[in-house]
Amino acid sequence: MASNNYNAKSPSAREFINHDEIMSTLAWARENKNNSELINQILQKASEKKGLGHREAALLLLSGNTDEIFALAREIKREFYGERVVLFAPLYLSNYCVNGCVYCPFNAGNSTMPRRKLTQEEIRREVIALQDMGHKRLALETGEHPEQSPIEYVLESIKTIYSINHKNGAIRRVNVNIAATSVEDYRKLKDAGIGTYLLFQETYHEEAYNKIHPSGPKSDYAYHTEAMDRAMQGGVDDVGLGVLFGLADYAYEFTAMLMHAEHLEAAFGVGPHTLSVPRIRKAQGVEAANFTHGIDDETFARIVACLRISAPYTGIIVSTRESEDCRKKVLDVGVSQISGGSRTSVGGYDVGDNGNCPDTKQFEVNDHRSLDEIVQWLISIGHIPSFCTACYREGRVGDRFMKLCKTGQIQNCCHPNALLTLQEYLLDYSSARTRTAGEELITREILKVPSEKTRGIVLENLEKIKQGSRDFRI
C-alpha cells in the first residue's frame, strides 16, 4: 500500500520522492526477502521484460536470489542492447563553485584547490585532444558559479565544441551536466543542440542531503530534485538521473531513483534516458572513508542488475571511477555506456594531469587505460565498442526513442551504427592490434544484421568509410 503523501504525478519533490513511501517499501521488502513464492512471481513478471515498480525492485535487491537476478539481467541487456557499449568522455570546463558540498573538492570552502576556467581557445585544444583519441560524444562538467560559469559561457562552449573539425574528428553529441537551473535556461540548452541533460541527485535522502549541502544554491533540496521537470518543460527530450552511492543507505537511494524515473514517466510520458551509478571516491580534501554508506563490488553489481531488470529500456552509465574488473562485471549485467581515457581535471586532455595543468581533479579514477586500450579490451571480452550518436541526430530521442526501444526496433539501427562508427575509429585512431581485432569483429557481426537490405547498406557504407568517407548512419 502506497503512503498517503506519495504521488508519482505530483510536481512536488517531497511527494514523488516520498520518504514515508520509501521507508514503507524497504520495510516490506525486508519482511519478504525470504518469501520465495513472492520473489518468484516478481522474477516471472520481470522476465516479460517490461520493467518493475519500485517496490518489486526493492524486494529483488534485498532478496538472496543472486544467480536468478544476474541471469535475467544478462538476458534483458542482450535483448535490448546486444553486446554494444557506447563510449564517451567527460570534459571539465571550470571548477569554480559557490556550493559547500562536503563530498566534492570543488566546494567553495576548499582553499587548497587551484581554480581554473577554460577559455574558448583552451576548450578548442581540449576538444582536438579528445578528437585525436577518437571520441565523438562528450559530457560537459562545470562547477556552479553565476559569474565564472553562467549559462552564456556554457552555451558559447557548446557552440565552440560543435564547430571544431580536426582531421577526421568531430564531436557529434554534447551531453551537459550543469547545476539545476530554470526552464528558460533549459530551453537555451535545447536550442544549442545538447544531447542528454545530466544531473546527479547525489542523495535522495533529504536529511542526509541537507547535511552534506550546507550552503549554496544546491542546498535547496526541492529545487534540485525538481530540475528534471523543468528540463522537460524546457523541451529537453533526454534527461539522465544519477545517485552518488556512499552518501546514504544504498537501498534507499536505489528505490528513490526508480521512483524518480516513475515520476517522469507518469508526468511526462517518458522516463530517463540514462541512469548513472557513481560511487564516492577519494579526492582532494575528501576521504571516501568519512562516508559510512560505502558498498562493495558485489552489492554494486547487484544494484546494476536490479536496475537493468527494473528499467530495461534505460541506459546505465559507469565511469572510470570503477576498476577494470568491476566494470567488466557490471557490463555483463546491465551497463550500456562507459567513459574511456577520462580526465577529471580542468584542462586535463591537452597537457595531461601534470606539467602545466594544476591539480584540479574532481576525483581519483580507478581505470587509467587509454581509449584504445579500452576499445581493445571491450572487443576481447565480447563487446562491440560504439561511438554512435545517430539517434540524437536523427531525432530518435525522448518518447520516440523509447517507443523504438520498447518494441525492440532500436536494434535495427544501433547494431549497424555501432559497426559503422567502430570502423571509423579503427581506421582513424586505433593501434594496429586493435584494428585487426576490430575488423575481425565487424566481419562476424555484420552477419547478424537481420534485414538483408540493411545489411547491404551497411556493407556499402563500410566500404565507403575505407575509401575515406565518414559519418554514415542508419
N, C-alpha and C positions, 0 to 999 in steps of 0.2 A: 504494500500500500504506500503510495507516494505521500510525502509530507504535505501538510496543508498549504505551506507557503511556496511549494515548488511549482513552477510554471514554465515549461520549456519555451513557450512562445513569448514570454514577457521580455520587454526591453531592459528590465532591471537586473543587474548582475546578481544581486542577492536573491533573486527569485529563480533565475535559470541555472545559477550555480548555488544551490540552496544547501547551507551547511547541515541542517537537520535531515534533509533527504540523503546526503552523503553518509552521515553517521548511521542513519537507519539502514541504508543499503549495506554498509560494511558490517553492521551487527547481524543482519540477516544472512549475509554471505558467510560470516564466521560460524554462525549457528548451523549452517547447512553444508559446510565444506566437506563433510564426510557422508553426505546424503547421495549415495551412488546413483539411485534411481533418478533424482532430480538433475544431477550433473550429466547423466547420460542423455536425458531429454534435451538439455541445453546443447550438448555436443551434436545431437542429431539435428536440432534446429540450425546450428551453426554450419553443418555440412551442406545445407542448402545454399550457402554462400551469399546470403542476403544481409548478413550482419546480425548483431545482437544489441539489445538495450544495455544501459549501464549497469543495471542490477545483475543481469545474467552474466555480463562480462566480469564483474567484480567477483562473482562466485567462482568462475573458472580461474581467475587469477589466484585466488586463495585456496583452491582445491589442490589435491595431490595428484591430479591426472596429467602429469607432465608429458608422458610419452604420447598420449592421445592428442593433447593440445599442440605439441610441436609437429606431429604428423599432419594434423589438419591445417595448421598454419602453412606448412610447406606446400600442401596441395593447393590451398587458396592462392598463395603467392604465385605459383607456377601457372595457374589457370588465368589469372588476371594480368600478370606481369611477365610471364615466361621467365627466362634467365637474364633479362635486361637489367642493367644497373646504370642509372643516369649519373653523370659526373658533373661537379660544379666546384667553384672556389669562392671563398669569401673575399671581399675587398673592403678594407677598413679605410674610411675617408678621414676620420677625425676621432680623437679620444678626449676632446674637451667635453665635460659633462657637469651639469648642475645638480644631479641627483646624489643621494647619500647611500646608495645600495651597498650593503656591507659585504656582499659576496663578490663584488666587481672592483678590480683595481682602478677602473676609470672614475670611481666615485669622487665627488668634489673635494672630499676631505683628505684624499691621498696626496700629500705634498711631495712625496718622493717620485711620483710618476711624471716623467717628461711628457709635456703636452705637444701635440702636433696636429696640424690640419693640412691636408694636401691641397696644393694649388691645382688649377686645371692642367697645367703642364706636367706636374708630378703625377696626376691621375693618368694622363696620356702615357707616360712612361711605365706606370704600373700595368696599364691595360696591354701595352705592347709586350711586356714581360709575360703576362698571362696568356696572350695570344701565341707567343712563341713556345709556350708549354703545350698548347693545343686546346685550351679552354674555349668554350662557346657560351657558357652560362655562368653568371656571377650573382652573388648575393651581397648587396651593399650594406655595410655596417657603419654606424656612427653613434657617438655619444649624444645625449640630449643637451643641447645648448642653444638658446634662442639667438645668440649673437654669432657664435662661431659656426654653427651648422643649421641655419634656418632652412625652411623648405625651399627657398630660392636657390641656395647652394646645392641642395640635393638634386633639384631639377636641372640645374646647369651641369652638374656632374653626370647625370644620366645622358643628357644631350651629348656631352663630350665622349662618353663611352661608346655610344651608338655610332658616332661619327668616324671612329678610328678603323681604318682598313690597312693592315700591315702585312705585306706578302699575301699569303692566302688566309690570314687571320681576320676574324670579325667576331665580336660579341653579339650573339643573336637574341639573348634573353637576359634582362637585368631584373632580378628579384630585389626587393627592398626591405630591409629590416631597420626601421627607424621608430622612434618613440610614438606612442599613441598621439593622434592629432585630430583635427577637425574634419567634418565632411567635405568642406571646401578644399582642404589640402589633399584629401584622398582623391578628389576629382582631378586635381592638378597632377597627381602621380599617375592616375589612369590616362590622362591626356598625354603624359610623357612617354607612354608605352611600356610601363612596367609589366613584368610577368606576374609573380605572386607577391602579395604583401605579407610579410612575416612579422609576427610579434609574439615573443615568448611571454607567457604569463608569469614565469619563474615559479610561483606557487599560487595555487587556488585557495589555500587555507588563509582566510582573511587575518586571523590573529598573527600567524607567522609572517604574512605579507607585511603587516604594519610594523612589526619589529625589525625586519630587515630592509625596510624602505623608510627610514626615519625622517627624510627630508627631500625636498624637490618635488617637481610635478608628478613624478612616478609614484609618490606616496599616496596618491588618490586611487584606492583600490577599484572603486566602481568605474571611474573614467578609463582606467587602464583595461579593465576586464570587458568593457562595452565597446572597445575600439573596433573590433571586427564588424559590429553592427554598423558603425559609422562608415567603415571602409566599403561595405557592401552598398550602403545608401549612396556613397560617392561613386558607385559604378565599378568598383574593383571586383572583377569576377572571381579571382582565385585568391584565397587567403590561407595562411598556414599558421596553425597553432603550435605551441610548444610548452613543455614544462622542464624546469631545471631540477632534475631529481637529486635529492640530498637535502633539500630545504625543509621538507615536511614528510609525513608518512607517505610512502610510495603508493599504497593502495588508495589513499585519499586523493592524491594527485591524478592517478590513473582514472578513477571514477569521475572526478570533476572534469578532466579533459574530454572524456566521452560525453558528458552532459553538455559541455560547450559545443561539441560537434552536433549533438542532437538539437540544441537550441538553434544553431544556424540552419539546419535542415528544416526545423519547424517554422522558423521566422522568415526564411528567405528561399526555401525550396532547394537549397544545395548546401551540403556540408563543406568542411575544409578541404582544400586541395592537398594539403600535406599535414602531417603530424611530426614534430621534432622531439627527440628524447635525449637531450644532452644530460650528462651527469656532471656535478660540480667538480672542478679541478683546481689544483694549486695555481695560484697566480701571485703577482707581486703584492704583498701585504694581505694576502688571503690564503688561509690554510684550510683545505677541504676537511681536515680532521676536526676543525672547530664546529662543523655542522654534523649533527649526530644522526642524521637520517640517511646516511650513505647506503648504497645497495651493492651487493656483489654481482659478479658477471652472470651467474645463473639466474638470479632474480631479474636482472636487466633483460636477459634473453626471454624470460617468461613474459615480461611486460610487452616486449615487441611482438611476441607470438600472439598474445591475447588481443593486442591492438589490431594485428592483421586479421584475426578471426572476426573481431567486432566491427571493423571498418574496412571491409575487403576492397573498396573502391578508392581508398585514400592512400596517397604516397606516404612512406615513412622514411625519415631522414636521420642518418647517423653521421656525425662529423669525425674529424681527426682527433677529437678528444679521446676516442676509443682506440685501443691497440689493434694490431693486425689480427690477432687470434679472436678477440671479441667481435670485431667487425665481420670476420668470416662466419661466426656462429649466427649473428643476427641477420646477415644477408640471407642465410639459408631459411630462416623462419619468418621473414617479413619485410626487411628493409629494401627499399627500391631506389634510394638516392644516397650517394656518399660524396663527401668532398675529397679532393686529392691534391697533393702538393701545396697544402694550405699554409699561409702565414697569418697570424692573428695580431700582427703589429701594423701600425700606420706607416706605409711606405716599405713594407717588407719584401715585396717582389722585385722591385727594381735594384735594390742594393743588398737584399737579404736582411737577416735579423742582427747582423753585426756591422762592422765597418762604420759608415756614416749614419746609419739608421739608429736612433736612440731606442732604448729598450722600452717599447710601448706596447708589448704584448698584452692582450686581454687575458689569456690563459695559456697554460702549457699544453702542447699537443702530445699525443702518445703514438701517433703514426707519422713518422718523419719521412716516409718514402716519397720519391718524386712521382709526378703524374705518370710518367712512362712505366715506372716500376709497378704502380697500382694497376694500370691497364694490363700489363703483362700478367700480374698476379690474378686479376679477375678472369682472364682467359684461361689460366692454368687450373682454376678451381671450378670451371664450368659456367661462368657467367659471360654475358655479352656487354662489354663497355659501350655506353651510348652517350653521344653528345647531341642528341636530338632536341630541337626546340620547335618542331613542326606544329604541334597542337596549338601552342600560343600564337604562332604566326599565321595559322590557317583559321583562327577564330574558334578552335575547339577548346573552349575554356568554360569555367563555371558549370551551369546546368547542361550545356551542350556536351562537355567532356564527360560528365557523369552519366548521361544517357548512353553514350557510346560505351563507356566502361561497364555499366550495369548489364548491357546486352552482350558483352564480350567482343563487340565490333572494333574496339580500340586496338586490339591485337593486329588487325589487318593493316593498321597504319604504323604502329610503334615498332613492331619487329622489323619490317623492311627499312624504316627510317633509321633504326639503330645500326643496321648493317651499312647503310649509305654513309652515315656520319663516322662510323668506325673506319671505313675505307679512306675517308678524307684524312683522319688522324694518322693512319698508318703511312700514307704517302707523304704527308707534310711534316710530321713531328716525331715519329716513333724511332726507336732503335731498330737495328736490323733483326735482332732476335724477336722483338715484339711484333714487327711487321710479318715475319714468317709465321708466327703463331696466329696472328690475327687473320691473315689471308686464308690460312687453313680453316679457321673457324667460320669465316664468311662462306667458303666453299661448301661447308657442311650445312650451315644454317639456311642458305638460300633455298635449299631443297624443302625446307619446312614451311615456306610461304604457301598457304593453301590455294590461293587463286592463281591459276595459270597465267591469266592476263597480268596480274600484279607482279608475278614472278618475272615475266618477260620485261616489264617496265624497269624493275629493279636491276636486272642483268644489263639492260641497255644503259641505265644510268651509272652503274658501277664501271662500265667500260668508258663512259664519258668522263668520269672522275679520273680514271687512269690517263685519259688524254689531256687533262688539265682543267676541265670544268668543275665547278663547285656548287654547293647549296641546292641539291635536289631534295624534294620531299614529297611523300605520298599524302 
